[in-house]
Amino acid sequence: MELSVLTRQTFAEPADSREAVQAGCAARTSRRNASKTGIAWQLTTTDARIQLEYLYPKIET
């Protein structure tokens, strides 16, 4: 499950205890995974390598 979705849903309301947060996370994760919701990626791998070139070091052989 995407971290931002889980964070927004879990911390939208105050929790009583750590166990309540863990139970809420588990329930939300199960529901989200069951719905098979996809992620709308903004870049293809090729585009990412071009735009984020500094993260992909060139290895010369």
PQR file with spaces between the fields and no chain letter, atoms N, CA, C, O and H, PARSE charges and radii, in Angstrom:
ATOM       1  N    MET     1       0.845   -1.170    0.000 -0.4000 1.5000
ATOM       2  CA   MET     1       0.000    0.000    0.000 -0.0000 2.0000
ATOM       3  C    MET     1       0.891    1.234    0.000  0.5500 1.7000
ATOM       4  O    MET     1       1.957    1.248    0.615 -0.5500 1.4000
ATOM       5  N    GLU     2       0.448    2.244   -0.683 -0.4000 1.5000
ATOM       6  CA   GLU     2       1.234    3.466   -0.750 -0.0000 2.0000
ATOM       7  C    GLU     2       1.272    4.147    0.609  0.5500 1.7000
ATOM       8  O    GLU     2       0.261    4.253    1.303 -0.5500 1.4000
ATOM       9  H    GLU     2      -0.418    2.233   -1.182  0.4000 1.0000
ATOM      10  N    LEU     3       2.444    4.598    0.964 -0.4000 1.5000
ATOM      11  CA   LEU     3       2.651    5.183    2.289 -0.0000 2.0000
ATOM      12  C    LEU     3       1.832    6.453    2.491  0.5500 1.7000
ATOM      13  O    LEU     3       1.291    6.666    3.576 -0.5500 1.4000
ATOM      14  H    LEU     3       3.266    4.512    0.400  0.4000 1.0000
ATOM      15  N    SER     4       1.729    7.297    1.472 -0.4000 1.5000
ATOM      16  CA   SER     4       0.996    8.553    1.655 -0.0000 2.0000
ATOM      17  C    SER     4      -0.484    8.300    1.905  0.5500 1.7000
ATOM      18  O    SER     4      -1.102    8.991    2.714 -0.5500 1.4000
ATOM      19  H    SER     4       2.168    7.124    0.590  0.4000 1.0000
ATOM      20  N    VAL     5      -1.055    7.318    1.220 -0.4000 1.5000
ATOM      21  CA   VAL     5      -2.470    6.993    1.429 -0.0000 2.0000
ATOM      22  C    VAL     5      -2.671    6.481    2.851  0.5500 1.7000
ATOM      23  O    VAL     5      -3.586    6.913    3.553 -0.5500 1.4000
ATOM      24  H    VAL     5      -0.553    6.756    0.563  0.4000 1.0000
ATOM      25  N    LEU     6      -1.822    5.572    3.262 -0.4000 1.5000
ATOM      26  CA   LEU     6      -1.927    5.001    4.605 -0.0000 2.0000
ATOM      27  C    LEU     6      -1.774    6.084    5.671  0.5500 1.7000
ATOM      28  O    LEU     6      -2.517    6.097    6.653 -0.5500 1.4000
ATOM      29  H    LEU     6      -1.079    5.221    2.692  0.4000 1.0000
ATOM      30  N    THR     7      -0.829    6.979    5.485 -0.4000 1.5000
ATOM      31  CA   THR     7      -0.594    8.049    6.452 -0.0000 2.0000
ATOM      32  C    THR     7      -1.805    8.969    6.557  0.5500 1.7000
ATOM      33  O    THR     7      -2.246    9.297    7.658 -0.5500 1.4000
ATOM      34  H    THR     7      -0.226    6.969    4.687  0.4000 1.0000
ATOM      35  N    ARG     8      -2.340    9.384    5.412 -0.4000 1.5000
ATOM      36  CA   ARG     8      -3.496   10.283    5.428 -0.0000 2.0000
ATOM      37  C    ARG     8      -4.698    9.630    6.092  0.5500 1.7000
ATOM      38  O    ARG     8      -5.394   10.269    6.881 -0.5500 1.4000
ATOM      39  H    ARG     8      -1.981    9.118    4.518  0.4000 1.0000
ATOM      40  N    GLN     9      -4.948    8.363    5.780 -0.4000 1.5000
ATOM      41  CA   GLN     9      -6.108    7.686    6.341 -0.0000 2.0000
ATOM      42  C    GLN     9      -5.932    7.387    7.826  0.5500 1.7000
ATOM      43  O    GLN     9      -6.879    7.520    8.601 -0.5500 1.4000
ATOM      44  H    GLN     9      -4.383    7.844    5.139  0.4000 1.0000
ATOM      45  N    THR    10      -4.746    6.990    8.220 -0.4000 1.5000
ATOM      46  CA   THR    10      -4.510    6.583    9.601 -0.0000 2.0000
ATOM      47  C    THR    10      -4.466    7.769   10.551  0.5500 1.7000
ATOM      48  O    THR    10      -5.013    7.696   11.651 -0.5500 1.4000
ATOM      49  H    THR    10      -3.976    6.883    7.590  0.4000 1.0000
ATOM      50  N    PHE    11      -3.829    8.852   10.149 -0.4000 1.5000
ATOM      51  CA   PHE    11      -3.638    9.980   11.050 -0.0000 2.0000
ATOM      52  C    PHE    11      -4.642   11.102   10.833  0.5500 1.7000
ATOM      53  O    PHE    11      -4.430   12.220   11.301 -0.5500 1.4000
ATOM      54  H    PHE    11      -3.385    8.911    9.255  0.4000 1.0000
ATOM      55  N    ALA    12      -5.732   10.817   10.130 -0.4000 1.5000
ATOM      56  CA   ALA    12      -6.783   11.810    9.951 -0.0000 2.0000
ATOM      57  C    ALA    12      -7.545   12.033   11.257  0.5500 1.7000
ATOM      58  O    ALA    12      -8.165   13.078   11.456 -0.5500 1.4000
ATOM      59  H    ALA    12      -5.905    9.908    9.750  0.4000 1.0000
ATOM      60  N    GLU    13      -7.489   11.045   12.137 -0.4000 1.5000
ATOM      61  CA   GLU    13      -8.175   11.140   13.423 -0.0000 2.0000
ATOM      62  C    GLU    13      -7.232   10.675   14.528  0.5500 1.7000
ATOM      63  O    GLU    13      -6.369    9.833   14.279 -0.5500 1.4000
ATOM      64  H    GLU    13      -6.984   10.197   11.976  0.4000 1.0000
ATOM      65  N    PRO    14      -7.375   11.198   15.732 -0.5600 1.5000
ATOM      66  CA   PRO    14      -6.488   10.790   16.822  0.2800 2.0000
ATOM      67  C    PRO    14      -6.700    9.321   17.200  0.5500 1.7000
ATOM      68  O    PRO    14      -7.810    8.796   17.108 -0.5500 1.4000
ATOM      69  N    ALA    15      -5.631    8.679   17.619 -0.4000 1.5000
ATOM      70  CA   ALA    15      -5.700    7.272   18.023 -0.0000 2.0000
ATOM      71  C    ALA    15      -5.577    7.162   19.540  0.5500 1.7000
ATOM      72  O    ALA    15      -4.915    7.973   20.187 -0.5500 1.4000
ATOM      73  H    ALA    15      -4.729    9.105   17.694  0.4000 1.0000
ATOM      74  N    ASP    16      -6.224    6.152   20.086 -0.4000 1.5000
ATOM      75  CA   ASP    16      -6.184    5.934   21.534 -0.0000 2.0000
ATOM      76  C    ASP    16      -4.897    5.260   21.981  0.5500 1.7000
ATOM      77  O    ASP    16      -4.387    5.535   23.067 -0.5500 1.4000
ATOM      78  H    ASP    16      -6.763    5.493   19.561  0.4000 1.0000
ATOM      79  N    SER    17      -4.373    4.370   21.134 -0.4000 1.5000
ATOM      80  CA   SER    17      -3.190    3.616   21.535 -0.0000 2.0000
ATOM      81  C    SER    17      -2.421    3.155   20.303  0.5500 1.7000
ATOM      82  O    SER    17      -2.889    3.271   19.170 -0.5500 1.4000
ATOM      83  H    SER    17      -4.787    4.147   20.252  0.4000 1.0000
ATOM      84  N    ARG    18      -1.247    2.638   20.555 -0.4000 1.5000
ATOM      85  CA   ARG    18      -0.419    2.104   19.472 -0.0000 2.0000
ATOM      86  C    ARG    18      -1.112    0.915   18.805  0.5500 1.7000
ATOM      87  O    ARG    18      -1.060    0.758   17.586 -0.5500 1.4000
ATOM      88  H    ARG    18      -0.866    2.544   21.475  0.4000 1.0000
ATOM      89  N    GLU    19      -1.756    0.088   19.613 -0.4000 1.5000
ATOM      90  CA   GLU    19      -2.465   -1.077   19.089 -0.0000 2.0000
ATOM      91  C    GLU    19      -3.603   -0.652   18.161  0.5500 1.7000
ATOM      92  O    GLU    19      -3.863   -1.308   17.152 -0.5500 1.4000
ATOM      93  H    GLU    19      -1.799    0.215   20.604  0.4000 1.0000
ATOM      94  N    ALA    20      -4.276    0.442   18.504 -0.4000 1.5000
ATOM      95  CA   ALA    20      -5.365    0.944   17.663 -0.0000 2.0000
ATOM      96  C    ALA    20      -4.828    1.397   16.309  0.5500 1.7000
ATOM      97  O    ALA    20      -5.458    1.158   15.279 -0.5500 1.4000
ATOM      98  H    ALA    20      -4.064    0.974   19.324  0.4000 1.0000
ATOM      99  N    VAL    21      -3.670    2.047   16.308 -0.4000 1.5000
ATOM     100  CA   VAL    21      -3.046    2.482   15.054 -0.0000 2.0000
ATOM     101  C    VAL    21      -2.655    1.266   14.219  0.5500 1.7000
ATOM     102  O    VAL    21      -2.896    1.237   13.013 -0.5500 1.4000
ATOM     103  H    VAL    21      -3.158    2.241   17.145  0.4000 1.0000
ATOM     104  N    GLN    22      -2.050    0.261   14.860 -0.4000 1.5000
ATOM     105  CA   GLN    22      -1.643   -0.947   14.136 -0.0000 2.0000
ATOM     106  C    GLN    22      -2.849   -1.677   13.561  0.5500 1.7000
ATOM     107  O    GLN    22      -2.804   -2.143   12.422 -0.5500 1.4000
ATOM     108  H    GLN    22      -1.853    0.285   15.840  0.4000 1.0000
ATOM     109  N    ALA    23      -3.922   -1.782   14.330 -0.4000 1.5000
ATOM     110  CA   ALA    23      -5.131   -2.449   13.848 -0.0000 2.0000
ATOM     111  C    ALA    23      -5.748   -1.672   12.687  0.5500 1.7000
ATOM     112  O    ALA    23      -6.198   -2.261   11.705 -0.5500 1.4000
ATOM     113  H    ALA    23      -3.959   -1.403   15.255  0.4000 1.0000
ATOM     114  N    GLY    24      -5.765   -0.351   12.807 -0.4000 1.5000
ATOM     115  CA   GLY    24      -6.298    0.480   11.725 -0.0000 2.0000
ATOM     116  C    GLY    24      -5.478    0.355   10.459  0.5500 1.7000
ATOM     117  O    GLY    24      -6.033    0.274    9.362 -0.5500 1.4000
ATOM     118  H    GLY    24      -5.399    0.128   13.605  0.4000 1.0000
ATOM     119  N    CYS    25      -4.157    0.337   10.600 -0.4000 1.5000
ATOM     120  CA   CYS    25      -3.272    0.174    9.438 -0.0000 2.0000
ATOM     121  C    CYS    25      -3.507   -1.169    8.768  0.5500 1.7000
ATOM     122  O    CYS    25      -3.590   -1.252    7.543 -0.5500 1.4000
ATOM     123  H    CYS    25      -3.707    0.402   11.491  0.4000 1.0000
ATOM     124  N    ALA    26      -3.613   -2.215    9.569 -0.4000 1.5000
ATOM     125  CA   ALA    26      -3.833   -3.553    9.012 -0.0000 2.0000
ATOM     126  C    ALA    26      -5.162   -3.623    8.270  0.5500 1.7000
ATOM     127  O    ALA    26      -5.236   -4.198    7.184 -0.5500 1.4000
ATOM     128  H    ALA    26      -3.546   -2.147   10.564  0.4000 1.0000
ATOM     129  N    ALA    27      -6.207   -3.044    8.845 -0.4000 1.5000
ATOM     130  CA   ALA    27      -7.521   -3.064    8.202 -0.0000 2.0000
ATOM     131  C    ALA    27      -7.513   -2.269    6.901  0.5500 1.7000
ATOM     132  O    ALA    27      -8.038   -2.727    5.886 -0.5500 1.4000
ATOM     133  H    ALA    27      -6.147   -2.577    9.727  0.4000 1.0000
ATOM     134  N    ARG    28      -6.918   -1.080    6.932 -0.4000 1.5000
ATOM     135  CA   ARG    28      -6.869   -0.255    5.722 -0.0000 2.0000
ATOM     136  C    ARG    28      -6.027   -0.911    4.634  0.5500 1.7000
ATOM     137  O    ARG    28      -6.380   -0.868    3.456 -0.5500 1.4000
ATOM     138  H    ARG    28      -6.491   -0.708    7.756  0.4000 1.0000
ATOM     139  N    THR    29      -4.916   -1.515    5.033 -0.4000 1.5000
ATOM     140  CA   THR    29      -4.047   -2.192    4.072 -0.0000 2.0000
ATOM     141  C    THR    29      -4.779   -3.351    3.420  0.5500 1.7000
ATOM     142  O    THR    29      -4.690   -3.538    2.206 -0.5500 1.4000
ATOM     143  H    THR    29      -4.628   -1.550    5.990  0.4000 1.0000
ATOM     144  N    SER    30      -5.495   -4.124    4.205 -0.4000 1.5000
ATOM     145  CA   SER    30      -6.256   -5.254    3.659 -0.0000 2.0000
ATOM     146  C    SER    30      -7.315   -4.782    2.672  0.5500 1.7000
ATOM     147  O    SER    30      -7.458   -5.350    1.589 -0.5500 1.4000
ATOM     148  H    SER    30      -5.567   -3.973    5.191  0.4000 1.0000
ATOM     149  N    ARG    31      -8.063   -3.734    3.049 -0.4000 1.5000
ATOM     150  CA   ARG    31      -9.102   -3.214    2.144 -0.0000 2.0000
ATOM     151  C    ARG    31      -8.492   -2.670    0.860  0.5500 1.7000
ATOM     152  O    ARG    31      -8.997   -2.928   -0.233 -0.5500 1.4000
ATOM     153  H    ARG    31      -7.946   -3.273    3.929  0.4000 1.0000
ATOM     154  N    ARG    32      -7.407   -1.917    0.993 -0.4000 1.5000
ATOM     155  CA   ARG    32      -6.765   -1.309   -0.178 -0.0000 2.0000
ATOM     156  C    ARG    32      -6.201   -2.383   -1.103  0.5500 1.7000
ATOM     157  O    ARG    32      -6.352   -2.294   -2.321 -0.5500 1.4000
ATOM     158  H    ARG    32      -6.997   -1.707    1.881  0.4000 1.0000
ATOM     159  N    ASN    33      -5.556   -3.395   -0.532 -0.4000 1.5000
ATOM     160  CA   ASN    33      -5.002   -4.471   -1.347 -0.0000 2.0000
ATOM     161  C    ASN    33      -6.103   -5.292   -2.006  0.5500 1.7000
ATOM     162  O    ASN    33      -5.939   -5.741   -3.140 -0.5500 1.4000
ATOM     163  H    ASN    33      -5.434   -3.467    0.457  0.4000 1.0000
ATOM     164  N    ALA    34      -7.217   -5.494   -1.317 -0.4000 1.5000
ATOM     165  CA   ALA    34      -8.330   -6.261   -1.876 -0.0000 2.0000
ATOM     166  C    ALA    34      -8.963   -5.531   -3.056  0.5500 1.7000
ATOM     167  O    ALA    34      -9.450   -6.169   -3.990 -0.5500 1.4000
ATOM     168  H    ALA    34      -7.350   -5.129   -0.395  0.4000 1.0000
ATOM     169  N    SER    35      -8.961   -4.203   -3.023 -0.4000 1.5000
ATOM     170  CA   SER    35      -9.557   -3.435   -4.125 -0.0000 2.0000
ATOM     171  C    SER    35      -8.647   -3.363   -5.342  0.5500 1.7000
ATOM     172  O    SER    35      -9.072   -2.940   -6.417 -0.5500 1.4000
ATOM     173  H    SER    35      -8.566   -3.685   -2.265  0.4000 1.0000
ATOM     174  N    LYS    36      -7.383   -3.781   -5.172 -0.4000 1.5000
ATOM     175  CA   LYS    36      -6.395   -3.796   -6.257 -0.0000 2.0000
ATOM     176  C    LYS    36      -6.305   -2.445   -6.959  0.5500 1.7000
ATOM     177  O    LYS    36      -6.231   -2.367   -8.185 -0.5500 1.4000
ATOM     178  H    LYS    36      -7.038   -4.125   -4.299  0.4000 1.0000
ATOM     179  N    THR    37      -6.314   -1.401   -6.166 -0.4000 1.5000
ATOM     180  CA   THR    37      -6.188   -0.050   -6.688 -0.0000 2.0000
ATOM     181  C    THR    37      -4.783    0.146   -7.242  0.5500 1.7000
ATOM     182  O    THR    37      -3.796   -0.178   -6.581 -0.5500 1.4000
ATOM     183  H    THR    37      -6.375   -1.465   -5.170  0.4000 1.0000
ATOM     184  N    GLY    38      -4.699    0.672   -8.446 -0.4000 1.5000
ATOM     185  CA   GLY    38      -3.402    0.880   -9.082 -0.0000 2.0000
ATOM     186  C    GLY    38      -2.806    2.234   -8.752  0.5500 1.7000
ATOM     187  O    GLY    38      -3.440    3.080   -8.122 -0.5500 1.4000
ATOM     188  H    GLY    38      -5.500    0.935   -8.983  0.4000 1.0000
ATOM     189  N    ILE    39      -1.597    2.412   -9.184 -0.4000 1.5000
ATOM     190  CA   ILE    39      -0.888    3.671   -8.998 -0.0000 2.0000
ATOM     191  C    ILE    39      -0.716    4.308  -10.370  0.5500 1.7000
ATOM     192  O    ILE    39      -0.311    3.637  -11.319 -0.5500 1.4000
ATOM     193  H    ILE    39      -1.082    1.724   -9.696  0.4000 1.0000
ATOM     194  N    ALA    40      -1.018    5.583  -10.481 -0.4000 1.5000
ATOM     195  CA   ALA    40      -0.857    6.304  -11.745 -0.0000 2.0000
ATOM     196  C    ALA    40       0.551    6.892  -11.776  0.5500 1.7000
ATOM     197  O    ALA    40       0.767    8.022  -11.338 -0.5500 1.4000
ATOM     198  H    ALA    40      -1.347    6.129   -9.710  0.4000 1.0000
ATOM     199  N    TRP    41       1.499    6.128  -12.291 -0.4000 1.5000
ATOM     200  CA   TRP    41       2.880    6.591  -12.365 -0.0000 2.0000
ATOM     201  C    TRP    41       2.973    7.746  -13.353  0.5500 1.7000
ATOM     202  O    TRP    41       2.328    7.727  -14.401 -0.5500 1.4000
ATOM     203  H    TRP    41       1.323    5.210  -12.647  0.4000 1.0000
ATOM     204  N    GLN    42       3.765    8.737  -13.022 -0.4000 1.5000
ATOM     205  CA   GLN    42       3.909    9.913  -13.864 -0.0000 2.0000
ATOM     206  C    GLN    42       4.982    9.734  -14.931  0.5500 1.7000
ATOM     207  O    GLN    42       4.953   10.408  -15.961 -0.5500 1.4000
ATOM     208  H    GLN    42       4.289    8.752  -12.170  0.4000 1.0000
ATOM     209  N    LEU    43       5.921    8.838  -14.692 -0.4000 1.5000
ATOM     210  CA   LEU    43       7.033    8.641  -15.621 -0.0000 2.0000
ATOM     211  C    LEU    43       7.199    7.164  -15.952  0.5500 1.7000
ATOM     212  O    LEU    43       6.946    6.291  -15.121 -0.5500 1.4000
ATOM     213  H    LEU    43       5.945    8.291  -13.856  0.4000 1.0000
ATOM     214  N    THR    44       7.627    6.907  -17.174 -0.4000 1.5000
ATOM     215  CA   THR    44       8.046    5.554  -17.508 -0.0000 2.0000
ATOM     216  C    THR    44       9.473    5.389  -16.999  0.5500 1.7000
ATOM     217  O    THR    44      10.121    6.372  -16.638 -0.5500 1.4000
ATOM     218  H    THR    44       7.832    7.616  -17.848  0.4000 1.0000
ATOM     219  N    THR    45       9.954    4.183  -16.968 -0.4000 1.5000
ATOM     220  CA   THR    45      11.321    3.943  -16.503 -0.0000 2.0000
ATOM     221  C    THR    45      12.324    4.685  -17.370  0.5500 1.7000
ATOM     222  O    THR    45      13.280    5.269  -16.859 -0.5500 1.4000
ATOM     223  H    THR    45       9.427    3.385  -17.260  0.4000 1.0000
ATOM     224  N    THR    46      12.111    4.665  -18.675 -0.4000 1.5000
ATOM     225  CA   THR    46      13.021    5.352  -19.597 -0.0000 2.0000
ATOM     226  C    THR    46      13.017    6.854  -19.341  0.5500 1.7000
ATOM     227  O    THR    46      14.078    7.475  -19.280 -0.5500 1.4000
ATOM     228  H    THR    46      11.334    4.190  -19.090  0.4000 1.0000
ATOM     229  N    ASP    47      11.827    7.442  -19.188 -0.4000 1.5000
ATOM     230  CA   ASP    47      11.732    8.878  -18.908 -0.0000 2.0000
ATOM     231  C    ASP    47      12.386    9.227  -17.573  0.5500 1.7000
ATOM     232  O    ASP    47      13.049   10.257  -17.452 -0.5500 1.4000
ATOM     233  H    ASP    47      10.966    6.937  -19.237  0.4000 1.0000
ATOM     234  N    ALA    48      12.200    8.377  -16.583 -0.4000 1.5000
ATOM     235  CA   ALA    48      12.810    8.623  -15.275 -0.0000 2.0000
ATOM     236  C    ALA    48      14.322    8.627  -15.376  0.5500 1.7000
ATOM     237  O    ALA    48      14.983    9.455  -14.749 -0.5500 1.4000
ATOM     238  H    ALA    48      11.661    7.540  -16.681  0.4000 1.0000
ATOM     239  N    ARG    49      14.874    7.722  -16.147 -0.4000 1.5000
ATOM     240  CA   ARG    49      16.332    7.672  -16.286 -0.0000 2.0000
ATOM     241  C    ARG    49      16.862    8.925  -16.972  0.5500 1.7000
ATOM     242  O    ARG    49      17.969    9.375  -16.675 -0.5500 1.4000
ATOM     243  H    ARG    49      14.338    7.049  -16.656  0.4000 1.0000
ATOM     244  N    ILE    50      16.086    9.486  -17.879 -0.4000 1.5000
ATOM     245  CA   ILE    50      16.502   10.712  -18.561 -0.0000 2.0000
ATOM     246  C    ILE    50      16.394   11.901  -17.601  0.5500 1.7000
ATOM     247  O    ILE    50      17.341   12.676  -17.460 -0.5500 1.4000
ATOM     248  H    ILE    50      15.187    9.120  -18.120  0.4000 1.0000
ATOM     249  N    GLN    51      15.245   12.043  -16.944 -0.4000 1.5000
ATOM     250  CA   GLN    51      15.015   13.197  -16.083 -0.0000 2.0000
ATOM     251  C    GLN    51      15.765   13.115  -14.754  0.5500 1.7000
ATOM     252  O    GLN    51      16.079   14.142  -14.154 -0.5500 1.4000
ATOM     253  H    GLN    51      14.476   11.414  -17.058  0.4000 1.0000
ATOM     254  N    LEU    52      16.047   11.910  -14.300 -0.4000 1.5000
ATOM     255  CA   LEU    52      16.742   11.729  -13.027 -0.0000 2.0000
ATOM     256  C    LEU    52      18.128   11.144  -13.253  0.5500 1.7000
ATOM     257  O    LEU    52      18.583   10.276  -12.507 -0.5500 1.4000
ATOM     258  H    LEU    52      15.791   11.076  -14.788  0.4000 1.0000
ATOM     259  N    GLU    53      18.779   11.627  -14.279 -0.4000 1.5000
ATOM     260  CA   GLU    53      20.076   11.083  -14.688 -0.0000 2.0000
ATOM     261  C    GLU    53      21.099   11.092  -13.555  0.5500 1.7000
ATOM     262  O    GLU    53      21.939   10.196  -13.466 -0.5500 1.4000
ATOM     263  H    GLU    53      18.409   12.332  -14.884  0.4000 1.0000
ATOM     264  N    TYR    54      21.030   12.096  -12.697 -0.4000 1.5000
ATOM     265  CA   TYR    54      22.003   12.191  -11.607 -0.0000 2.0000
ATOM     266  C    TYR    54      21.867   11.038  -10.608  0.5500 1.7000
ATOM     267  O    TYR    54      22.792   10.779   -9.838 -0.5500 1.4000
ATOM     268  H    TYR    54      20.348   12.823  -12.769  0.4000 1.0000
ATOM     269  N    LEU    55      20.736   10.350  -10.612 -0.4000 1.5000
ATOM     270  CA   LEU    55      20.548    9.212   -9.710 -0.0000 2.0000
ATOM     271  C    LEU    55      21.031    7.895  -10.310  0.5500 1.7000
ATOM     272  O    LEU    55      21.194    6.903   -9.600 -0.5500 1.4000
ATOM     273  H    LEU    55      19.984   10.560  -11.238  0.4000 1.0000
ATOM     274  N    TYR    56      21.254    7.896  -11.611 -0.4000 1.5000
ATOM     275  CA   TYR    56      21.680    6.690  -12.308 -0.0000 2.0000
ATOM     276  C    TYR    56      23.109    6.881  -12.802  0.5500 1.7000
ATOM     277  O    TYR    56      23.313    7.396  -13.901 -0.5500 1.4000
ATOM     278  H    TYR    56      21.122    8.702  -12.187  0.4000 1.0000
ATOM     279  N    PRO    57      24.096    6.480  -12.017 -0.5600 1.5000
ATOM     280  CA   PRO    57      25.486    6.699  -12.426  0.2800 2.0000
ATOM     281  C    PRO    57      25.835    5.899  -13.675  0.5500 1.7000
ATOM     282  O    PRO    57      25.350    4.786  -13.879 -0.5500 1.4000
ATOM     283  N    LYS    58      26.680    6.489  -14.494 -0.4000 1.5000
ATOM     284  CA   LYS    58      27.136    5.801  -15.703 -0.0000 2.0000
ATOM     285  C    LYS    58      28.330    4.935  -15.339  0.5500 1.7000
ATOM     286  O    LYS    58      29.304    5.410  -14.754 -0.5500 1.4000
ATOM     287  H    LYS    58      27.073    7.393  -14.328  0.4000 1.0000
ATOM     288  N    ILE    59      28.244    3.684  -15.684 -0.4000 1.5000
ATOM     289  CA   ILE    59      29.319    2.743  -15.398 -0.0000 2.0000
ATOM     290  C    ILE    59      30.014    2.422  -16.708  0.5500 1.7000
ATOM     291  O    ILE    59      29.412    1.892  -17.642 -0.5500 1.4000
ATOM     292  H    ILE    59      27.452    3.298  -16.159  0.4000 1.0000
ATOM     293  N    GLU    60      31.277    2.750  -16.754 -0.4000 1.5000
ATOM     294  CA   GLU    60      32.037    2.472  -17.965 -0.0000 2.0000
ATOM     295  C    GLU    60      32.775    1.158  -17.793  0.5500 1.7000
ATOM     296  O    GLU    60      33.396    0.905  -16.761 -0.5500 1.4000
ATOM     297  H    GLU    60      31.766    3.180  -15.995  0.4000 1.0000
ATOM     298  N    THR    61      32.699    0.330  -18.819 -0.4000 1.5000
ATOM     299  CA   THR    61      33.359   -0.975  -18.744 -0.0000 2.0000
ATOM     300  C    THR    61      34.601   -1.010  -19.582  0.5500 1.7000
ATOM     301  O    THR    61      35.282   -2.034  -19.635 -0.5500 1.4000
ATOM     302  H    THR    61      32.195    0.535  -19.658  0.4000 1.0000
